[in-house]
Amino acid sequence: MARRINALATWLHQLEPDEVAAILVHRRDVADRYIRTLKDLATQLTDSDSVHAAEDTLDQGAIDVLGAIVAMGNSGTIDLVCTELHCSVGDFERAFGQLKERALAWPDGARLIAVNSVRATGAAGGQLTLRPKTPRVRKASAVSPVVAAMSTVDGVARLLAHCEQDSFDARYTGGVATVEIRRVARALRVADPVLRLWLELAVEAQLIGIERHRLLPTKHGDDWLDSHPGTRLAALVNAWRRMDWRPEPDQARAALRDYTGAAGLALRRTALERFSADVAFADTGELVDDLVWERPAVHDPRATAAVISEMESLGLVAGGALTPLGVAVREGGDIEAAASGLMPPAAGKAAFQTDMTAVVNGLPSPELSATLNLAADLEDNDAARVWRLSAGSVRRALDTGLTAEELLAKLAAVSEAPLPQVIEYQVQDVARRHGQLTVTDVASCLRAEDQSLLREIARSKRLAPLKLRLLAPTVLASARPMAETLAALRRAGYAPTGVDAGDQSIVEHMERLRAPARGERRPDRWWRTELDDLELTQLAIRLVEQERPTVGRGTPRASAARMLRDQNVFLRDEEVLILATALVAGHQVEIKYASGPRQLETHVITPAKHLEGVLTAECEDGSTREFAIGHVRKVVVPV
């Protein structure tokens, strides 16, 4: 490592300030650290984390060239690399230019030297990968993303309804197994990847949480369902911007798992940045190929295609171009305003049919959903939502204290046309029977004015588990609590009403289970504040001017000290000055020299010549010997 740092520092000394500034522009992370000299800069440029980050910005051609240089053991030449990769000098120079401007590889005479690469591999097929053809574009046309965006918003609402009404189990670790994903996807009649996206969006937006290994809506989810469709879409878009998981369509992946790194963030951000509102890509497949070549460390064909599908499903991209909502996301604009302008208002009316159904096209308003949920059961939740009225659902509405006339008035207020007579007949028929039978929680009692009705119930074999017995001509006693007695009677086809000790009707409420939201995993990390180009240029000028000897400036000792300091990372500054003084003046010095693993030799020498990191010196016995500067561990003035 020390030898590579010295070689890099030597090359940096040969560069002009604008060339060093270009390196700092491409390696901004090292500019944020404390750098005093070009040797410090070389040390930071060889840091493995920084090298890893820099290699992530290379295109496939540059990675191929870097891999060839590494494979040749830093002893290859331009001709050898071109022969190995079957490429022209022009293609090589383009790729090698990327490496030089990132200080990942540089020339050392005729040789090519690479930094300690962590990604370099052999070129695919043994040749340089050339850039695919430029993606074809055309003028953007007005393609509406409303249908796709509404489908996603409605899909997340369907998912919340499923989690509340049916089981959706989570693992102990918090993830959701692939087999469970497939089961729920079949129930909702969607593809597995679509359900995964809905699930990840819902969790990231805090609409769904985990309670006792089961996914349940949160209170945020309730508020989300009650909001305007545009507000709902904006919440999902903001959640999408925070998602850091990487789509893997070809691999079974449990949902809701936290992964280290930010691969998903970089993948989604760089894909979105390639789209424009003015021009549209004729074929997004060509764009995928170009992105994969341009940033292979971030993009791969399957994941990038999946991310583009995500953007289309959220209304960020339509017809190969950015929508106004996509522009707001990319430019940091008002996302909620753009989403509200995109989404139509929620539907306030339903179409009631003669088959006892109510159909809502589009997203229902909270008021419409509340009315339909009161008197009907949600049956279908695809492109159009369908509620079905039944005797049980009407009875449930009447249990709240509404009369038949009041319930019909509520339904008529949300109907696009006059209510069908069959619905009116159903409501009135249930209302006539509603309350004829009452249940008192003594443990419990059934009362009715119709004595024949009570005798019929007492003889019913289906109600035998209640162990009913006649207490009076109008009173039956049940051995089971009121809730169980009511349920058994309703299963047998009766419509009893529960009353309390004061003969007041009891309104039954279903407890709505809710899970706590896990909170946002991290703040928005799309862009970070770094040194600007002017600050980087000023830093480069300072480093070069203070390090490079110029005509009429500096002394031989200072020049020697600069070179020695760049070639040895172990000596202190005062030791470097002692060695530089001895080299210039021909004085004796005593050095500790590493001759092997954990082996130090002591020599008293008189330096004579210093060239390419090797010090030629005369020893006390009169012999002449060469010492590698990087192996010197200590320098003192001999006593």
N, C-alpha and C positions, 0 to 999 in steps of 0.2 A: 504493500500500500504506500509506504513512504517513497519508494522509487517512482511510483506512478504520480504521486503528488508533486515530486520534484520535476518530473518530466512535464507535467501540466503547467507548473509555475514557470518553467523555462520558456514554454511556448507562449504563455500569457505575456511575458516580458517583450516578446517580439511584435505584439499587436499594438495598433494605434488606439487612442481613446474611444473613437467611434465603434471600433470592433469589440472592445471590452464592454462598451455600453450595450451593444447588440446582444452579447451573451447575458448581461444582467436583465435585459428586457425579457428574454426567453426563460431565464432562471430567477424569477422575481423572489422566490422563497429564500434564496441564499442572500439576496440583498437586504432582507429584513434582519439579518444576523450581524454581529459585531465583526467588522472587517477592517483591519488596519493596513494590511499589505496584500500584494498579489499572492503571496504564499498563503495567507489566510483565505483568500478567495479560492485558491486551488484546493485547499483542504475542504472547504464547504462544498465545492463543486463535485467532490468525490464522495460526499456523504451518501450512503446507500438509499436513504429515504428520498433525498433530493434527486438522485439519479433515477430512481423508480418513477418519480413524478414527471421528470423530463422525458423519459422514454414513453410515457403515456401520451405525449403530444406528438410523437413521430408518426409519419405515414408508413404504409407497408414497405415501400421502396427503401426508405431510410433504415428500417429495421432489418431488411435483408442485407444491406451494405454493412451495418453494424455487426450483424451475425457473422459475416464473412471475415471481417477484420479480426474479431475475437477468435474465430476458428483457426486463423493463421498465426495465432500467438503473437500478435502485434509486430509481426515481421513481414507482412505483406506489402505489396506496392500497388499502385493504381492499375498497372497492367495485369498483375496477378488477380486482383479482385474482379476486374472486368472480364477476364477469362473465366474465372470461377462462376460468375453470375450470368455469363453470356449476354452482356449488355454493352452498349456503346459508352464511350467516354463522357458524352453529354448527359446520358441518363445517370451515370455514376456521379458526375459533378453536382447534379441537382440534388441527389440524395445525400451526398457527402456534405453539401452546403448546409443541410439541416443539422447534421451532426456537429459541424464546426460551430455554428451559431448557438448551439446549446452546450458547447464544450464537452460533448460526449465522445468525440474522436477528433484527432488533429494530426497534421503531418509532422514528422521528425526526420527532416531530410527527405530521402526517398521512401522511408518507412511510414506506415500508417499505424497510429497508436489509438486504442480505445480505452475509455474509462472502465471501471469495474461494473460491467453491464449486469443487470439482473433479469433482462428480458430477451437478450439476443439469442436467436435460434437460427438454424439453417433456413435458407430460402426454400419456399415450397417449389417442388419440381426442380430444384437446383438452378434456378434462374431468377433474375430480378423481376419482381412483380410490378408491372407497369400500371399506371392509372387507367381505370375503365373509361369508356367514352363519357363525355360530359352529359349529364341528364338533360333530356329535352324539356324545354319550357314553352309555354304559350301565355298569352294574355289572360289574366285571371278573370273568370266570369262569375256572375252572381249565383253561386250554388248555396242554397239554404242548408244550414246545419241543424235546423230546428228538430227534424224528425229524430236524428241520432241523439241529440242532447236530451230531448224529452224521453226517449227510450231509456237512457241511462238514469235520469232522475226518477222515472217511474220504476225502473228495475230496483234501485236502492230502496224505494218505498215498499216494493213487493218483498224485498229481503227482510226489512224490518217487520212487516206483517207476519211473515213466515216464522221469524224468530220468536215472536210473541205467541203465535197460535200453535206452533209445532216445535219439536225439539231440533236443535242444531248444536251438536255436542262439540266441545273443545277438549283438547288434551290437557293433561295436568301441567305441562310446560307452557300452555297458552296458545299453542298452534292448533290448527284444524287439520285432521288427517285427510289425505287425498280421497280415501273411500267415502268419507263424510261429504266432501265437496261434490263428488259425483252423485251421491244420493240426493242431496238438496238440489243440484242442478237438474236432475231428472224431474224432481217435484215441481220446479219452477219453469221447466221446459226451456232451458237455455244451455249453451255450451259451457263446459267447465271453465275455460279461460275467461268467459264473460262473468260468470259468477265470482271467480277469484277477484276480478277487478272491482265488482260491486262490493265485495266483502272488505277488500283492502281500503277502498275509498270510505266505506262506512266506519271502519275502525279508526282510520286516520282523522276523519272528521268528528270523531267522538260520538257517533250516532249509535254504535253498538259496543257493548262491553261484555266481559265474561263474569258470570256469577255462578259459583258451584259447578264449574266445568260445563256451563251452558251459555251460549250466546244469547243475549237479550238486548232489546232496545234500551237506551239511556234516556234520561230526562232531556238531554240535548236532542235526542232523536224525536221526542215528542214536539219540542219547539220547532225543529226542522220541518216536520210534517205539517205544522200549522202555518208555515211561512209561505211567502210568494214563490212561485216556481223559479223566478230569477235568483232569489236569495238561496234557494236550495241548490241550484246549479253552481252558484258562486262558491258555496261551502265545499262542494265536491271538487271544484277546480283548484281551490286553495289546498285541499288535502292532497290532490294529485301532485302539486308542486313540491310537497314535502316528502313524498314517498321515495325511500331510498332502496327498496328491494328491486332486484333485476329480474325482468320477465324471463322465464325459462320454459317456453312452450313445449319443448321436447322432453322435459324431465318432470317426473312426479315431484311436486313441491308442496309441502304443507303450508297453508296460508297463515297469515298473522304471525310470522316468525321475524324476529329482529336479526338483521345481519350486519356485520361490521363493515365499515367503509361507507363510501357514498357513490358506489358504481351506478346505482339507479338514478341518483340526482344528475350526475354528469351525462348519462345516457339520454335522459329526457330533455335536459337543457340544450345539449348540442344538437339534438334532432330538431327541436322547436326552432332553434336559431337559424337553421338552413331554409326555413320556409319564409315566404314573402307574401304581402297582401296584394302586390302589383302583378306578379307573374305566378303562374301555376305550373307545377311539374306535370308533364304529360303522363309519366309512368313513375309512381313512387318506388317501384322495384329498382329502377335505375338510380334513384336517390339513395336507396339502401346500399347498393353496391358501391357507390361513391363514398358514402360515410364509412363503410367497413374498411375501404382502402385508406381513407384519410385518417381515421383514428381507430386502428384495429384493437388497441388496448381498451377502448370504451365500447365499440360497436361490434356486434356480430349479426349475421343476416336475420336469424330468427328473432332475437331480442329487439333489434331495431324495428323490424316490421311490426312486432307486437306493440311497441311504443307508439308508432304512427297510428295504429288502430285505436289505441287509447285516446290519442289526441282527436281523432275523428269522432269517437263515441262521446266525447265531452264537448264537441262543437268548437274546438280550437282550430281545426283544419277541415276544410271542405273543398272538394274538387281539386285537390293538390295545392291549395293556397291557404294563407292565414285568413281567418274570419276576424271581424272586429274584436271578438272575445280573445282570440289568439294573439292579436296585436297588443291588447291590454296586458296579457300575461307576460309576453316577451319584453315589453317596454316598461313594465311596472306601473301600468295605468290603473284606472278604477275598474276592478274586475266585477264588482257587484253591479255597477251601472251598466257595463257591457252585457253582463248576463241577463239583467232585467230587460234590456232592450232587445235581446235575442229571443227570450222565452215569451210565448203568448200568455195572457192572463189565465188563471185557473178557471175551469168550467164551473158555472154556478147552477146549471140545470142538467137534469137527467131525462132520458127517454124511457118512460114506463111502457112495458110491453104486455100483451095479453097473456103471455106465459108466466106472468108474475115476476118478471125480471125488470131491473132498472139499469140502463146502459149509459155510461158516461164516456164520451170521446175526449181524449186529452187528460190532463191532470185535474182532478176535482178540487174545488175550493175546500178549505177546512169546514165551512158551514155545511156544504153539500155532503161531505164525508160524514159529518156528525149526524145529520138527519138520516142518511141511508144506513149507517151503522146502528142507529137506534131501532129501526123497523125492519131491517133485512140483514142477510148474511153475505159477506163478500164471497163470490163464487169463482170469478175469473179475473185475472189481473194482468192480462197481456196487453195488446195494443189498445184495447178498450176495456174499461173496468165494468164488471157485471155484478150487480147485487141481486139476490133472489129473496122475495118475500115468502114467508111460510107462516103456518099457524103458530109455530113456536116463536118466530121472530116478532110477530105482531103481539103475541101475548107478553113478550118481554117488554115491548114498548108500553103496553097498557099497564104493566106492573109499576111503571114509574109514576102512575097517577093520572095519565092522560085518558081522556074519554075518546070514543071512536071518532067523534066529530073533530076533536082537536088533532088527533093523529092524521086524519085525512086532510085537514087543513095544512098541516106541516108538509105532507107529501105533495099536495097540490102546489104549494109555494115553490117547490124545486123541480116541478115537472114542466117539460117543454110544451106539453099539450094537456088537455083535460085527462084526468086519470081514467084508465080503462075500468069498465064496470066490474070486471072480475076482481080487481083489487079492492074496490069499494065493498063488494059482497064479502070478500075474505075478512076484511077488517070488521065489518058489522057482525058477521057470524061469530068471530072469535069474541067480540065484545059482548054478544048476548050470553055466551057461556062463561065469560070471564067473571070470576068472583062468585059463581053459584056454589062453589065448594071452597070452604076456608079451612085452614089448618092452624091449630093453636099449639104452641110449644109447651105442652104439659109434660110430654115426652112421647107422644104428642096426641092431640085430639082432632078429629074431623067433625065438622058441623055442616049441616045442610037442612034447608026447609023441606026439600023433597025426600021424604022417607024412603020411597022406592029406590032412589039413587043410592042412598046409604046401604040399603039391603043388597043391592047389586054389587057394590064395592066390597062389602063384607064377604060375599060368596066368591069373589074373584080369586082364582087359583094363582094368577100372576102376582097378586098382592099378598099372598100367604106369608112371605118373610116379614111383613109388618105386624103379623099376629093381631089383626084387628078384632075388636070386640065391641058390641053394641052397649053403650052406657045409657042411652036414652033414645027415643024414637028419632031424634035429630042429631045425636052425638055418637061418634065412634072413637074408641081409644086405640092408639098405635103404640107398639113397643119400641119404635125407633124414633130418633129425634126429628124435629120438624124438617130440617133440610133433606134428610134421607127420605122421609115420607113424601115430601113434595116431589122429589125426583122420581120416586117409584110410581106415584100417581100419574105424572106426566109421561113416563114411559108407557104406561098402560092406556094412554089416549085421553086422559082427563085434563082439565085446565083449572086446577085449584089455585087459590090465592092464599098467601101466608099473612096472618094478622098477629099483632102482638096482644098482650094481656088487656089492652084497652080497646080492642077491636079496631085498631088502626092498621091499614094495609102496610105491609113491609116491602120496601123497594129493595130488590136484590142487586147488589153491585159485585161485579167480578173484579177481584183484586188484580191489578196490572203489575206484573213483575217487572222490575227494572234493574239494570246492572249499572255499576259505576263506570264512568268513562275513564280510560287510562291516562288521558291527557296527551298533549302534543309531545312527540318524542324529542323534538329539537326545534329551535327557531329556524326560520327560513335561511338557507345557506347557499343561495344561488350564486352570489358574488361576494367577494371579500375585499376590504380596503387594503391597498398595497401602495408601495412607492410609485409615484407617477414617472413618466418618461424623463422629465426634466431632472428630477431628483436622482434617477439612475445615471443619467449622463454626467451630472456633477460628481457623483461617486466614482465613476469610471475615470474621469479626468484627474481627480485627486489621486487615485491609486497609481495611475500610470506616471503622472508627473513626479510624484514623490519617490517612485521606485526606479525609474529609468534614468541613467546618467546621461547628461547632455553636455555639449561643448561648453567649456568654461565653467562648468558647475560640478561640484563634488571633488573628492580626493581619491587617490588610488585605494586607500584603506577603506573608505566608505563604499566604493564600488565593489571591492572584494567582499566586504561584510554583507552587502545585499545578496550577492550570488551564493555565498556560503549559507546564509540564513534560509534561502529558498531550497537548499539541497539537504538540510538537516533539520528534523523536527524535534530532536532531543536536546540540543544545546541551548543554554540560556543566552540572552543577548550579550552579556558581559563575556561569556566564553567565546562567542562568535567574534567579538572585537579582538580578543587576545590572539585567536588564530589568524584573523585578517592582518593584524599588525606583524605577526611573525612571518606571514607570507610575503608582505610588501618589504619589510626591513631585513628579512633573513635571520631572524632571531630563533633561538631554540624554544620549544614548548614541550610540555609533557601531556600525552593524550592517553585516554583509556579507549581501547579499540575492541569492538565485538568481532571476535574471530570465529564464533560458532554459537550454537544454542547455549545460553547461560555461561559463556566463556568470554572473559575480558582480559586483554593483554595491555600491559603498560609499556609505552615507548617514549623515548625522548628523541625528538626529530627536529630537523631544520627544513621547513617547507621550501621547495624550489619551484614547483610549477603546479598550476591548477587548471584542469581542462576537463569539461563534460562530467563534472561530479567526481573526478578522481584527483587526489592530491599526491604528487610525486615529491618525496622528501628523502633527505639523507639521515640515516640512523647513527647512533653513537658508535657502532662497530665499523663505520665507514661504508656500509652497503647502501644502495639506493633501492627504495621500495615504494610501491603504489598503495595508497590507502583510499577506500571508498568513503567519501565525505558522509554519506548516510549512516555509516557504521561507527562513526566517532561518537562516543558517549560522554566524554568529559575532556576539558582542556584547562590546564593550569600553567602558570609560570614555574619552571623548575627551580627548586631551592638551591 
